């Protein structure tokens, strides 16, 4: 669900911005194993991997809501810059994994640029979106053999631009001036604008070692 906004005194742009920054935390669908890499994975691994993504989305959404309710929407830009990497780092340590977000066009090139396999996942999502697949069902699973003889799971969950997301990721000329000024101050190399509704914006990615089974 999207974080609800019902605080008195918020005008429409503030409400739109909060909803745009609030991350969807709808639980991911139950595993479907037919003709999928998931068929070779223990159900607990599938569930826990999806759970990592849900945790990241939920924690970030809560922090953004708190920041806007307390200090206004512009404050959320700094919170997102600081909180998202911190949450991802915490979840990485907790689960012995590498957790992050990547973009098709990045806001922070030092942290959001996809590597080779993540670009492959994003290209897969783009193709499947074009074929009419539901955005909520776009997942990427791949198991690879590493140089040390072990196996590694690579997972991505698509982030697709919603109507309210364009508040801070749409055309630059349509973004409210105070927000645009803050974005440029926090992210001088920002490229994450110009998106339209339904367009792939990026993914939450998880890399984790697999135990023999």
Buried (B, 14 or more C-beta within 10 A) or exposed (E): EBBEBEEEEBEEEBBBBBBBBBBBBEEBEEBEEEEEBBEEBEEEBBEBBBBBBBBBBBBBBBBBBBBBBEEBBBBBBBBBBEBBBEBBEBBBEEBEBBBBBBBBBBBBEEBBEBEEBBEBBBBBBBEBBEEEEEBEEBBBBBBEEEEEEEBBBBBBBBBBBBEBBBBBBBEEEEBBEBBBEBBEEBBEEBBBBEBEEEBBBBBBBBBBEBEEE
